[in-house]
Amino acid sequence: MGRVVIDVMPKPEILDPQGKAVVGALPRLGFDAFVGVRQGKRFELEVEGEVTPEVLDQARAAAEKLLSNPVIEDVVSVRAAEAQA
Amino acid sequence: MGRVVIDVMPKPEILDPQGKAVVGALPRLGFDAFVGVRQGKRFELEVEGEVTPEVLDQARAAAEKLLSNPVIEDVVSVRAAEAQA
């Protein structure tokens, strides 16, 4: 069983209210090391068998067409991952 | 400017309605390679200066306490990332 991991993040110039909420909450919990937070999405797509170059091509196309909104988000990574339990 | 990347995914035994919606939509768009999808979250935490072991410790603690719900989610990765623009 192969697995493709896709990371989608809000574009840098787009306001990220979830990230802003996190960066405001961190110091209240005693975490003072962080000056900025962005929150995005991570998808794990399972395939039967191996992650072939054709599967990666499909995953890249799906990331652009379905998993991200290209107006406000960037697909930052599409890669094969080791299968997990 | 350093950066810590944190990945949070729904636990395998937990129903993931967003992932289910994606896995249903993929074949309708012609993407037939995928048999399962899980959708999680990806956080990028920015720090002034370098990502030290202390910063990573704080990031790990924040991931468990604030960024994930341990009942339904697993923190699958906390790591330093190269700084981007």
Backbone of each chain as nested JSON, in Angstrom:
{
  "chains": [
    {"id": "A", "residues": [
      {"number": 1, "name": "MET", "atoms": {"N": [0.859, -1.198, 0.0], "CA": [0.0, 0.0, 0.0], "C": [0.888, 1.238, 0.0]}},
      {"number": 2, "name": "GLY", "atoms": {"N": [0.813, 2.023, -1.063], "CA": [1.6, 3.252, -1.12], "C": [0.806, 4.45, -0.641]}},
      {"number": 3, "name": "ARG", "atoms": {"N": [1.508, 5.518, -0.437], "CA": [0.87, 6.707, 0.111], "C": [1.515, 7.962, -0.483]}},
      {"number": 4, "name": "VAL", "atoms": {"N": [0.679, 8.913, -0.845], "CA": [1.158, 10.205, -1.335], "C": [0.76, 11.254, -0.315]}},
      {"number": 5, "name": "VAL", "atoms": {"N": [1.705, 12.112, 0.043], "CA": [1.424, 13.197, 0.979], "C": [1.417, 14.515, 0.206]}},
      {"number": 6, "name": "ILE", "atoms": {"N": [0.361, 15.295, 0.427], "CA": [0.208, 16.589, -0.24], "C": [0.05, 17.661, 0.834]}},
      {"number": 7, "name": "ASP", "atoms": {"N": [0.873, 18.703, 0.731], "CA": [0.778, 19.828, 1.667], "C": [0.26, 21.049, 0.938]}},
      {"number": 8, "name": "VAL", "atoms": {"N": [-0.73, 21.693, 1.533], "CA": [-1.329, 22.897, 0.971], "C": [-1.28, 23.981, 2.05]}},
      {"number": 9, "name": "MET", "atoms": {"N": [-0.758, 25.149, 1.69], "CA": [-0.666, 26.24, 2.67], "C": [-1.309, 27.499, 2.103]}},
      {"number": 10, "name": "PRO", "atoms": {"N": [-1.847, 28.362, 2.993], "CA": [-2.344, 29.647, 2.506], "C": [-1.197, 30.442, 1.895]}},
      {"number": 11, "name": "LYS", "atoms": {"N": [-1.474, 31.165, 0.819], "CA": [-0.433, 31.994, 0.205], "C": [0.069, 33.017, 1.215]}},
      {"number": 12, "name": "PRO", "atoms": {"N": [1.363, 33.364, 1.127], "CA": [1.929, 34.283, 2.131], "C": [1.189, 35.618, 2.224]}},
      {"number": 13, "name": "GLU", "atoms": {"N": [0.65, 36.105, 1.102], "CA": [0.016, 37.431, 1.121], "C": [-1.435, 37.378, 1.576]}},
      {"number": 14, "name": "ILE", "atoms": {"N": [-1.94, 36.164, 1.828], "CA": [-3.338, 35.998, 2.247], "C": [-3.414, 35.952, 3.769]}},
      {"number": 15, "name": "LEU", "atoms": {"N": [-4.382, 36.68, 4.321], "CA": [-4.613, 36.636, 5.763], "C": [-5.008, 35.223, 6.16]}},
      {"number": 16, "name": "ASP", "atoms": {"N": [-4.443, 34.737, 7.266], "CA": [-4.714, 33.378, 7.732], "C": [-5.27, 33.475, 9.147]}},
      {"number": 17, "name": "PRO", "atoms": {"N": [-6.597, 33.582, 9.279], "CA": [-7.174, 33.805, 10.606], "C": [-6.906, 32.664, 11.582]}},
      {"number": 18, "name": "GLN", "atoms": {"N": [-6.845, 31.41, 11.072], "CA": [-6.544, 30.295, 11.983], "C": [-5.135, 30.429, 12.543]}},
      {"number": 19, "name": "GLY", "atoms": {"N": [-4.198, 30.766, 11.666], "CA": [-2.826, 30.962, 12.125], "C": [-2.729, 32.105, 13.119]}},
      {"number": 20, "name": "LYS", "atoms": {"N": [-3.468, 33.196, 12.831], "CA": [-3.462, 34.351, 13.754], "C": [-4.003, 33.944, 15.126]}},
      {"number": 21, "name": "ALA", "atoms": {"N": [-5.045, 33.115, 15.141], "CA": [-5.605, 32.67, 16.419], "C": [-4.574, 31.859, 17.198]}},
      {"number": 22, "name": "VAL", "atoms": {"N": [-3.844, 31.001, 16.48], "CA": [-2.842, 30.177, 17.155], "C": [-1.717, 31.044, 17.703]}},
      {"number": 23, "name": "VAL", "atoms": {"N": [-1.244, 31.994, 16.899], "CA": [-0.11, 32.805, 17.346], "C": [-0.509, 33.675, 18.541]}},
      {"number": 24, "name": "GLY", "atoms": {"N": [-1.799, 34.012, 18.649], "CA": [-2.261, 34.745, 19.815], "C": [-2.375, 33.876, 21.047]}},
      {"number": 25, "name": "ALA", "atoms": {"N": [-2.706, 32.608, 20.843], "CA": [-2.912, 31.705, 21.985], "C": [-1.603, 31.161, 22.545]}},
      {"number": 26, "name": "LEU", "atoms": {"N": [-0.577, 31.034, 21.711], "CA": [0.665, 30.393, 22.169], "C": [1.273, 31.073, 23.399]}},
      {"number": 27, "name": "PRO", "atoms": {"N": [1.466, 32.414, 23.386], "CA": [2.093, 33.015, 24.58], "C": [1.232, 32.892, 25.827]}},
      {"number": 28, "name": "ARG", "atoms": {"N": [-0.088, 32.862, 25.672], "CA": [-0.955, 32.694, 26.845], "C": [-0.747, 31.339, 27.499]}},
      {"number": 29, "name": "LEU", "atoms": {"N": [-0.253, 30.367, 26.736], "CA": [0.03, 29.039, 27.28], "C": [1.499, 28.879, 27.655]}},
      {"number": 30, "name": "GLY", "atoms": {"N": [2.258, 29.967, 27.563], "CA": [3.657, 29.913, 27.972], "C": [4.632, 29.586, 26.848]}},
      {"number": 31, "name": "PHE", "atoms": {"N": [4.142, 29.509, 25.623], "CA": [5.036, 29.225, 24.499], "C": [5.414, 30.558, 23.853]}},
      {"number": 32, "name": "ASP", "atoms": {"N": [6.619, 31.034, 24.161], "CA": [6.999, 32.396, 23.765], "C": [8.014, 32.428, 22.624]}},
      {"number": 33, "name": "ALA", "atoms": {"N": [8.276, 31.282, 22.021], "CA": [9.356, 31.222, 21.022], "C": [8.909, 31.629, 19.621]}},
      {"number": 34, "name": "PHE", "atoms": {"N": [7.606, 31.796, 19.412], "CA": [7.118, 31.85, 18.029], "C": [6.565, 33.232, 17.684]}},
      {"number": 35, "name": "VAL", "atoms": {"N": [6.951, 33.727, 16.512], "CA": [6.532, 35.065, 16.103], "C": [5.484, 35.026, 14.992]}},
      {"number": 36, "name": "GLY", "atoms": {"N": [5.25, 33.873, 14.432], "CA": [4.247, 33.775, 13.375], "C": [3.801, 32.338, 13.194]}},
      {"number": 37, "name": "VAL", "atoms": {"N": [2.54, 32.162, 12.818], "CA": [2.011, 30.813, 12.572], "C": [1.143, 30.864, 11.316]}},
      {"number": 38, "name": "ARG", "atoms": {"N": [1.31, 29.885, 10.454], "CA": [0.407, 29.695, 9.318], "C": [-0.185, 28.296, 9.439]}},
      {"number": 39, "name": "GLN", "atoms": {"N": [-1.473, 28.197, 9.19], "CA": [-2.108, 26.876, 9.252], "C": [-2.58, 26.465, 7.865]}},
      {"number": 40, "name": "GLY", "atoms": {"N": [-2.158, 25.287, 7.445], "CA": [-2.572, 24.751, 6.158], "C": [-3.126, 23.347, 6.309]}},
      {"number": 41, "name": "LYS", "atoms": {"N": [-3.143, 22.623, 5.207], "CA": [-3.733, 21.291, 5.183], "C": [-2.717, 20.256, 4.735]}},
      {"number": 42, "name": "ARG", "atoms": {"N": [-2.898, 19.045, 5.246], "CA": [-2.05, 17.93, 4.852], "C": [-2.967, 16.775, 4.46]}},
      {"number": 43, "name": "PHE", "atoms": {"N": [-2.78, 16.261, 3.259], "CA": [-3.578, 15.141, 2.771], "C": [-2.699, 13.909, 2.631]}},
      {"number": 44, "name": "GLU", "atoms": {"N": [-3.237, 12.765, 3.029], "CA": [-2.592, 11.487, 2.741], "C": [-3.502, 10.707, 1.804]}},
      {"number": 45, "name": "LEU", "atoms": {"N": [-3.002, 10.424, 0.607], "CA": [-3.771, 9.672, -0.39], "C": [-3.187, 8.275, -0.487]}},
      {"number": 46, "name": "GLU", "atoms": {"N": [-4.042, 7.28, -0.281], "CA": [-3.578, 5.892, -0.343], "C": [-3.797, 5.321, -1.729]}},
      {"number": 47, "name": "VAL", "atoms": {"N": [-2.818, 4.55, -2.181], "CA": [-2.962, 3.836, -3.451], "C": [-2.72, 2.354, -3.207]}},
      {"number": 48, "name": "GLU", "atoms": {"N": [-3.385, 1.529, -4.02], "CA": [-3.062, 0.101, -4.05], "C": [-1.73, -0.024, -4.77]}},
      {"number": 49, "name": "GLY", "atoms": {"N": [-0.817, -0.744, -4.193], "CA": [0.461, -0.926, -4.854], "C": [1.372, 0.276, -4.683]}},
      {"number": 50, "name": "GLU", "atoms": {"N": [2.278, 0.427, -5.611], "CA": [3.337, 1.416, -5.471], "C": [2.925, 2.79, -5.936]}},
      {"number": 51, "name": "VAL", "atoms": {"N": [3.673, 3.778, -5.446], "CA": [3.499, 5.145, -5.93], "C": [4.366, 5.306, -7.177]}},
      {"number": 52, "name": "THR", "atoms": {"N": [3.745, 5.17, -8.326], "CA": [4.462, 5.292, -9.6], "C": [4.501, 6.764, -10.02]}},
      {"number": 53, "name": "PRO", "atoms": {"N": [5.327, 7.1, -11.008], "CA": [5.305, 8.48, -11.524], "C": [3.918, 8.884, -12.019]}},
      {"number": 54, "name": "GLU", "atoms": {"N": [3.139, 7.933, -12.571], "CA": [1.782, 8.257, -13.036], "C": [0.883, 8.618, -11.85]}},
      {"number": 55, "name": "VAL", "atoms": {"N": [1.031, 7.881, -10.755], "CA": [0.247, 8.197, -9.555], "C": [0.609, 9.593, -9.048]}},
      {"number": 56, "name": "LEU", "atoms": {"N": [1.893, 9.904, -9.049], "CA": [2.31, 11.236, -8.585], "C": [1.764, 12.325, -9.505]}},
      {"number": 57, "name": "ASP", "atoms": {"N": [1.723, 12.057, -10.814], "CA": [1.143, 13.033, -11.735], "C": [-0.333, 13.271, -11.416]}},
      {"number": 58, "name": "GLN", "atoms": {"N": [-1.071, 12.171, -11.178], "CA": [-2.484, 12.312, -10.805], "C": [-2.627, 13.094, -9.5]}},
      {"number": 59, "name": "ALA", "atoms": {"N": [-1.757, 12.793, -8.546], "CA": [-1.836, 13.467, -7.248], "C": [-1.57, 14.965, -7.415]}},
      {"number": 60, "name": "ARG", "atoms": {"N": [-0.595, 15.307, -8.252], "CA": [-0.305, 16.729, -8.492], "C": [-1.514, 17.427, -9.123]}},
      {"number": 61, "name": "ALA", "atoms": {"N": [-2.122, 16.759, -10.099], "CA": [-3.291, 17.358, -10.759], "C": [-4.456, 17.489, -9.776]}},
      {"number": 62, "name": "ALA", "atoms": {"N": [-4.671, 16.46, -8.953], "CA": [-5.755, 16.509, -7.971], "C": [-5.5, 17.608, -6.938]}},
      {"number": 63, "name": "ALA", "atoms": {"N": [-4.237, 17.796, -6.574], "CA": [-3.898, 18.836, -5.602], "C": [-4.266, 20.214, -6.133]}},
      {"number": 64, "name": "GLU", "atoms": {"N": [-4.006, 20.439, -7.413], "CA": [-4.297, 21.753, -7.999], "C": [-5.795, 21.94, -8.217]}},
      {"number": 65, "name": "LYS", "atoms": {"N": [-6.484, 20.837, -8.596], "CA": [-7.867, 20.962, -9.048], "C": [-8.875, 20.835, -7.902]}},
      {"number": 66, "name": "LEU", "atoms": {"N": [-8.58, 19.959, -6.948], "CA": [-9.573, 19.64, -5.918], "C": [-9.125, 20.021, -4.511]}},
      {"number": 67, "name": "LEU", "atoms": {"N": [-7.85, 19.794, -4.205], "CA": [-7.417, 19.894, -2.805], "C": [-6.972, 21.295, -2.402]}},
      {"number": 68, "name": "SER", "atoms": {"N": [-6.78, 22.163, -3.373], "CA": [-6.381, 23.526, -3.036], "C": [-7.227, 24.506, -3.829]}},
      {"number": 69, "name": "ASN", "atoms": {"N": [-7.325, 25.701, -3.29], "CA": [-7.959, 26.822, -3.994], "C": [-6.814, 27.714, -4.468]}},
      {"number": 70, "name": "PRO", "atoms": {"N": [-6.532, 27.71, -5.787], "CA": [-5.326, 28.407, -6.262], "C": [-5.363, 29.92, -6.071]}},
      {"number": 71, "name": "VAL", "atoms": {"N": [-6.523, 30.479, -5.763], "CA": [-6.585, 31.92, -5.508], "C": [-5.928, 32.255, -4.17]}},
      {"number": 72, "name": "ILE", "atoms": {"N": [-6.095, 31.375, -3.198], "CA": [-5.637, 31.716, -1.846], "C": [-4.616, 30.717, -1.289]}},
      {"number": 73, "name": "GLU", "atoms": {"N": [-4.389, 29.598, -1.983], "CA": [-3.51, 28.559, -1.423], "C": [-2.444, 28.125, -2.425]}},
      {"number": 74, "name": "ASP", "atoms": {"N": [-1.327, 27.666, -1.893], "CA": [-0.265, 27.06, -2.696], "C": [-0.14, 25.584, -2.336]}},
      {"number": 75, "name": "VAL", "atoms": {"N": [0.045, 24.749, -3.351], "CA": [0.431, 23.356, -3.111], "C": [1.937, 23.368, -2.898]}},
      {"number": 76, "name": "VAL", "atoms": {"N": [2.377, 23.14, -1.67], "CA": [3.806, 23.289, -1.391], "C": [4.577, 21.985, -1.541]}},
      {"number": 77, "name": "SER", "atoms": {"N": [3.883, 20.84, -1.549], "CA": [4.608, 19.582, -1.678], "C": [3.667, 18.46, -2.093]}},
      {"number": 78, "name": "VAL", "atoms": {"N": [4.11, 17.652, -3.049], "CA": [3.428, 16.398, -3.42], "C": [4.51, 15.343, -3.493]}},
      {"number": 79, "name": "ARG", "atoms": {"N": [4.457, 14.367, -2.597], "CA": [5.565, 13.414, -2.532], "C": [5.081, 12.043, -2.083]}},
      {"number": 80, "name": "ALA", "atoms": {"N": [5.829, 11.015, -2.45], "CA": [5.537, 9.67, -1.964], "C": [5.991, 9.564, -0.517]}},
      {"number": 81, "name": "ALA", "atoms": {"N": [5.21, 8.841, 0.29], "CA": [5.581, 8.608, 1.687], "C": [5.608, 7.114, 1.921]}},
      {"number": 82, "name": "GLU", "atoms": {"N": [6.382, 6.706, 2.899], "CA": [6.357, 5.291, 3.254], "C": [4.995, 4.911, 3.797]}},
      {"number": 83, "name": "ALA", "atoms": {"N": [4.55, 3.741, 3.455], "CA": [3.267, 3.27, 3.963], "C": [3.361, 3.096, 5.469]}},
      {"number": 84, "name": "GLN", "atoms": {"N": [2.251, 3.451, 6.129], "CA": [2.181, 3.266, 7.58], "C": [1.076, 2.284, 7.896]}},
      {"number": 85, "name": "ALA", "atoms": {"N": [0.927, 1.984, 9.16], "CA": [-0.096, 1.018, 9.572], "C": [-1.479, 1.503, 9.172]}}
    ]},
    {"id": "B", "residues": [
      {"number": 1, "name": "MET", "atoms": {"N": [15.667, 33.681, 10.079], "CA": [14.301, 33.299, 10.479], "C": [14.151, 31.788, 10.331]}},
      {"number": 2, "name": "GLY", "atoms": {"N": [13.943, 31.09, 11.451], "CA": [13.734, 29.655, 11.387], "C": [12.268, 29.307, 11.335]}},
      {"number": 3, "name": "ARG", "atoms": {"N": [12.031, 28.047, 11.055], "CA": [10.648, 27.62, 10.891], "C": [10.503, 26.185, 11.381]}},
      {"number": 4, "name": "VAL", "atoms": {"N": [9.443, 25.931, 12.117], "CA": [9.117, 24.583, 12.57], "C": [7.842, 24.143, 11.865]}},
      {"number": 5, "name": "VAL", "atoms": {"N": [7.852, 22.937, 11.323], "CA": [6.672, 22.388, 10.666], "C": [6.083, 21.29, 11.55]}},
      {"number": 6, "name": "ILE", "atoms": {"N": [4.774, 21.382, 11.784], "CA": [4.065, 20.409, 12.616], "C": [2.932, 19.805, 11.789]}},
      {"number": 7, "name": "ASP", "atoms": {"N": [2.893, 18.479, 11.736], "CA": [1.817, 17.785, 11.025], "C": [0.91, 17.09, 12.033]}},
      {"number": 8, "name": "VAL", "atoms": {"N": [-0.376, 17.288, 11.87], "CA": [-1.391, 16.672, 12.735], "C": [-2.38, 15.938, 11.837]}},
      {"number": 9, "name": "MET", "atoms": {"N": [-2.639, 14.677, 12.14], "CA": [-3.577, 13.889, 11.324], "C": [-4.635, 13.254, 12.218]}},
      {"number": 10, "name": "PRO", "atoms": {"N": [-5.847, 13.046, 11.669], "CA": [-6.854, 12.311, 12.444], "C": [-6.346, 10.897, 12.729]}},
      {"number": 11, "name": "LYS", "atoms": {"N": [-6.642, 10.396, 13.909], "CA": [-6.229, 9.033, 14.251], "C": [-6.844, 8.06, 13.261]}},
      {"number": 12, "name": "PRO", "atoms": {"N": [-6.134, 6.957, 12.96], "CA": [-6.631, 6.019, 11.947], "C": [-8.019, 5.465, 12.263]}},
      {"number": 13, "name": "GLU", "atoms": {"N": [-8.334, 5.298, 13.54], "CA": [-9.616, 4.681, 13.885], "C": [-10.76, 5.693, 13.914]}},
      {"number": 14, "name": "ILE", "atoms": {"N": [-10.436, 6.971, 13.702], "CA": [-11.461, 8.02, 13.759], "C": [-11.99, 8.285, 12.354]}},
      {"number": 15, "name": "LEU", "atoms": {"N": [-13.301, 8.399, 12.24], "CA": [-13.908, 8.752, 10.957], "C": [-13.43, 10.141, 10.545]}},
      {"number": 16, "name": "ASP", "atoms": {"N": [-13.098, 10.293, 9.268], "CA": [-12.582, 11.557, 8.759], "C": [-13.498, 12.006, 7.617]}},
      {"number": 17, "name": "PRO", "atoms": {"N": [-14.541, 12.776, 7.939], "CA": [-15.529, 13.123, 6.905], "C": [-14.938, 13.946, 5.763]}},
      {"number": 18, "name": "GLN", "atoms": {"N": [-13.942, 14.801, 6.062], "CA": [-13.329, 15.589, 4.983], "C": [-12.593, 14.676, 4.009]}},
      {"number": 19, "name": "GLY", "atoms": {"N": [-11.844, 13.719, 4.577], "CA": [-11.157, 12.76, 3.72], "C": [-12.126, 11.94, 2.892]}},
      {"number": 20, "name": "LYS", "atoms": {"N": [-13.231, 11.532, 3.522], "CA": [-14.253, 10.759, 2.799], "C": [-14.829, 11.571, 1.637]}},
      {"number": 21, "name": "ALA", "atoms": {"N": [-15.057, 12.863, 1.876], "CA": [-15.589, 13.711, 0.808], "C": [-14.595, 13.778, -0.355]}},
      {"number": 22, "name": "VAL", "atoms": {"N": [-13.32, 13.893, -0.027], "CA": [-12.304, 13.976, -1.083], "C": [-12.228, 12.666, -1.853]}},
      {"number": 23, "name": "VAL", "atoms": {"N": [-12.222, 11.539, -1.141], "CA": [-12.08, 10.253, -1.835], "C": [-13.301, 9.979, -2.713]}},
      {"number": 24, "name": "GLY", "atoms": {"N": [-14.446, 10.545, -2.358], "CA": [-15.612, 10.414, -3.217], "C": [-15.553, 11.303, -4.446]}},
      {"number": 25, "name": "ALA", "atoms": {"N": [-14.932, 12.468, -4.295], "CA": [-14.885, 13.43, -5.408], "C": [-13.8, 13.089, -6.425]}},
      {"number": 26, "name": "LEU", "atoms": {"N": [-12.733, 12.455, -5.995], "CA": [-11.591, 12.212, -6.902], "C": [-11.996, 11.46, -8.171]}},
      {"number": 27, "name": "PRO", "atoms": {"N": [-12.693, 10.306, -8.061], "CA": [-13.013, 9.589, -9.303], "C": [-13.954, 10.37, -10.213]}},
      {"number": 28, "name": "ARG", "atoms": {"N": [-14.808, 11.189, -9.637], "CA": [-15.7, 12.007, -10.471], "C": [-14.916, 13.004, -11.319]}},
      {"number": 29, "name": "LEU", "atoms": {"N": [-13.714, 13.354, -10.861], "CA": [-12.856, 14.266, -11.632], "C": [-11.843, 13.508, -12.484]}},
      {"number": 30, "name": "GLY", "atoms": {"N": [-11.964, 12.178, -12.524], "CA": [-11.07, 11.398, -13.372], "C": [-9.816, 10.889, -12.675]}},
      {"number": 31, "name": "PHE", "atoms": {"N": [-9.712, 11.117, -11.374], "CA": [-8.541, 10.631, -10.642], "C": [-8.903, 9.291, -10.004]}},
      {"number": 32, "name": "ASP", "atoms": {"N": [-8.448, 8.201, -10.62], "CA": [-8.901, 6.872, -10.219], "C": [-7.833, 6.066, -9.475]}},
      {"number": 33, "name": "ALA", "atoms": {"N": [-6.739, 6.699, -9.122], "CA": [-5.614, 5.956, -8.542], "C": [-5.733, 5.756, -7.035]}},
      {"number": 34, "name": "PHE", "atoms": {"N": [-6.692, 6.433, -6.396], "CA": [-6.618, 6.538, -4.942], "C": [-7.761, 5.79, -4.261]}},
      {"number": 35, "name": "VAL", "atoms": {"N": [-7.426, 5.031, -3.231], "CA": [-8.426, 4.212, -2.542], "C": [-8.785, 4.762, -1.164]}},
      {"number": 36, "name": "GLY", "atoms": {"N": [-8.049, 5.737, -0.7], "CA": [-8.353, 6.313, 0.597], "C": [-7.694, 7.67, 0.735]}},
      {"number": 37, "name": "VAL", "atoms": {"N": [-8.347, 8.564, 1.491], "CA": [-7.791, 9.891, 1.726], "C": [-8.023, 10.253, 3.186]}},
      {"number": 38, "name": "ARG", "atoms": {"N": [-7.008, 10.785, 3.831], "CA": [-7.157, 11.371, 5.163], "C": [-6.738, 12.824, 5.072]}},
      {"number": 39, "name": "GLN", "atoms": {"N": [-7.492, 13.69, 5.713], "CA": [-7.135, 15.105, 5.711], "C": [-6.761, 15.55, 7.106]}},
      {"number": 40, "name": "GLY", "atoms": {"N": [-5.588, 16.143, 7.221], "CA": [-5.118, 16.664, 8.494], "C": [-4.679, 18.105, 8.363]}},
      {"number": 41, "name": "LYS", "atoms": {"N": [-3.861, 18.533, 9.317], "CA": [-3.442, 19.931, 9.37], "C": [-1.924, 20.033, 9.335]}},
      {"number": 42, "name": "ARG", "atoms": {"N": [-1.458, 21.131, 8.786], "CA": [-0.027, 21.413, 8.738], "C": [0.17, 22.835, 9.257]}},
      {"number": 43, "name": "PHE", "atoms": {"N": [1.033, 22.955, 10.258], "CA": [1.324, 24.262, 10.832], "C": [2.77, 24.64, 10.528]}},
      {"number": 44, "name": "GLU", "atoms": {"N": [2.978, 25.899, 10.212], "CA": [4.335, 26.437, 10.107], "C": [4.49, 27.497, 11.186]}},
      {"number": 45, "name": "LEU", "atoms": {"N": [5.407, 27.259, 12.117], "CA": [5.654, 28.201, 13.21], "C": [6.984, 28.895, 12.949]}},
      {"number": 46, "name": "GLU", "atoms": {"N": [6.943, 30.222, 12.919], "CA": [8.158, 30.98, 12.657], "C": [8.817, 31.399, 13.96]}},
      {"number": 47, "name": "VAL", "atoms": {"N": [10.149, 31.329, 13.967], "CA": [10.904, 31.81, 15.127], "C": [11.931, 32.817, 14.651]}},
      {"number": 48, "name": "GLU", "atoms": {"N": [12.245, 33.776, 15.53], "CA": [13.373, 34.661, 15.279], "C": [14.626, 33.838, 15.516]}},
      {"number": 49, "name": "GLY", "atoms": {"N": [15.544, 33.882, 14.589], "CA": [16.785, 33.14, 14.78], "C": [16.611, 31.678, 14.453]}},
      {"number": 50, "name": "GLU", "atoms": {"N": [17.466, 30.885, 15.054], "CA": [17.545, 29.476, 14.686], "C": [16.532, 28.602, 15.417]}},
      {"number": 51, "name": "VAL", "atoms": {"N": [16.281, 27.437, 14.834], "CA": [15.458, 26.432, 15.498], "C": [16.376, 25.603, 16.408]}},
      {"number": 52, "name": "THR", "atoms": {"N": [16.388, 25.967, 17.677], "CA": [17.232, 25.276, 18.656], "C": [16.478, 24.071, 19.218]}},
      {"number": 53, "name": "PRO", "atoms": {"N": [17.159, 23.185, 19.92], "CA": [16.45, 22.077, 20.58], "C": [15.376, 22.575, 21.543]}},
      {"number": 54, "name": "GLU", "atoms": {"N": [15.603, 23.728, 22.195], "CA": [14.601, 24.276, 23.11], "C": [13.338, 24.69, 22.344]}},
      {"number": 55, "name": "VAL", "atoms": {"N": [13.558, 25.302, 21.175], "CA": [12.413, 25.701, 20.34], "C": [11.628, 24.463, 19.921]}},
      {"number": 56, "name": "LEU", "atoms": {"N": [12.336, 23.409, 19.538], "CA": [11.636, 22.186, 19.129], "C": [10.861, 21.583, 20.294]}},
      {"number": 57, "name": "ASP", "atoms": {"N": [11.44, 21.655, 21.492], "CA": [10.711, 21.164, 22.673], "C": [9.414, 21.952, 22.879]}},
      {"number": 58, "name": "GLN", "atoms": {"N": [9.514, 23.28, 22.763], "CA": [8.3, 24.101, 22.898], "C": [7.292, 23.753, 21.815]}},
      {"number": 59, "name": "ALA", "atoms": {"N": [7.784, 23.546, 20.59], "CA": [6.87, 23.24, 19.484], "C": [6.162, 21.911, 19.735]}},
      {"number": 60, "name": "ARG", "atoms": {"N": [6.906, 20.93, 20.241], "CA": [6.297, 19.624, 20.547], "C": [5.218, 19.772, 21.6]}},
      {"number": 61, "name": "ALA", "atoms": {"N": [5.519, 20.554, 22.649], "CA": [4.539, 20.745, 23.719], "C": [3.315, 21.495, 23.189]}},
      {"number": 62, "name": "ALA", "atoms": {"N": [3.54, 22.516, 22.37], "CA": [2.418, 23.279, 21.805], "C": [1.576, 22.399, 20.886]}},
      {"number": 63, "name": "ALA", "atoms": {"N": [2.23, 21.513, 20.156], "CA": [1.502, 20.622, 19.249], "C": [0.548, 19.734, 20.034]}},
      {"number": 64, "name": "GLU", "atoms": {"N": [1.008, 19.233, 21.185], "CA": [0.169, 18.343, 21.991], "C": [-0.934, 19.107, 22.715]}},
      {"number": 65, "name": "LYS", "atoms": {"N": [-0.609, 20.335, 23.143], "CA": [-1.517, 21.065, 24.033], "C": [-2.521, 21.934, 23.267]}},
      {"number": 66, "name": "LEU", "atoms": {"N": [-2.077, 22.538, 22.185], "CA": [-2.913, 23.538, 21.496], "C": [-3.292, 23.125, 20.079]}},
      {"number": 67, "name": "LEU", "atoms": {"N": [-2.349, 22.541, 19.352], "CA": [-2.553, 22.364, 17.908], "C": [-3.253, 21.06, 17.553]}},
      {"number": 68, "name": "SER", "atoms": {"N": [-3.349, 20.147, 18.503], "CA": [-4.04, 18.887, 18.217], "C": [-5.003, 18.574, 19.352]}},
      {"number": 69, "name": "ASN", "atoms": {"N": [-5.985, 17.772, 19.025], "CA": [-6.909, 17.229, 20.019], "C": [-6.523, 15.763, 20.212]}},
      {"number": 70, "name": "PRO", "atoms": {"N": [-5.885, 15.443, 21.338], "CA": [-5.321, 14.093, 21.49], "C": [-6.353, 12.969, 21.49]}},
      {"number": 71, "name": "VAL", "atoms": {"N": [-7.622, 13.314, 21.657], "CA": [-8.657, 12.276, 21.608], "C": [-8.842, 11.764, 20.18]}},
      {"number": 72, "name": "ILE", "atoms": {"N": [-8.737, 12.668, 19.218], "CA": [-9.056, 12.286, 17.837], "C": [-7.9, 12.476, 16.861]}},
      {"number": 73, "name": "GLU", "atoms": {"N": [-6.791, 13.086, 17.307], "CA": [-5.706, 13.404, 16.373], "C": [-4.357, 12.96, 16.918]}},
      {"number": 74, "name": "ASP", "atoms": {"N": [-3.457, 12.67, 15.982], "CA": [-2.071, 12.374, 16.323], "C": [-1.161, 13.467, 15.764]}},
      {"number": 75, "name": "VAL", "atoms": {"N": [-0.175, 13.864, 16.569], "CA": [0.892, 14.72, 16.046], "C": [1.879, 13.786, 15.356]}},
      {"number": 76, "name": "VAL", "atoms": {"N": [1.942, 13.836, 14.04], "CA": [2.757, 12.859, 13.33], "C": [4.168, 13.358, 13.062]}},
      {"number": 77, "name": "SER", "atoms": {"N": [4.396, 14.667, 13.163], "CA": [5.743, 15.167, 12.889], "C": [5.916, 16.569, 13.453]}},
      {"number": 78, "name": "VAL", "atoms": {"N": [7.056, 16.805, 14.104], "CA": [7.48, 18.151, 14.524], "C": [8.938, 18.262, 14.105]}},
      {"number": 79, "name": "ARG", "atoms": {"N": [9.223, 19.162, 13.184], "CA": [10.59, 19.21, 12.641], "C": [10.961, 20.626, 12.214]}},
      {"number": 80, "name": "ALA", "atoms": {"N": [12.261, 20.88, 12.188], "CA": [12.746, 22.154, 11.664], "C": [12.657, 22.13, 10.147]}},
      {"number": 81, "name": "ALA", "atoms": {"N": [12.287, 23.254, 9.567], "CA": [12.236, 23.367, 8.111], "C": [13.117, 24.526, 7.703]}},
      {"number": 82, "name": "GLU", "atoms": {"N": [13.602, 24.487, 6.467], "CA": [14.369, 25.625, 5.973], "C": [13.467, 26.833, 5.883]}},
      {"number": 83, "name": "ALA", "atoms": {"N": [13.998, 27.97, 6.208], "CA": [13.235, 29.216, 6.102], "C": [12.919, 29.493, 4.644]}},
      {"number": 84, "name": "GLN", "atoms": {"N": [11.703, 30.014, 4.426], "CA": [11.306, 30.399, 3.077], "C": [11.053, 31.898, 3.051]}},
      {"number": 85, "name": "ALA", "atoms": {"N": [10.706, 32.388, 1.89], "CA": [10.489, 33.837, 1.727], "C": [9.406, 34.324, 2.68]}}
    ]}
  ]
}
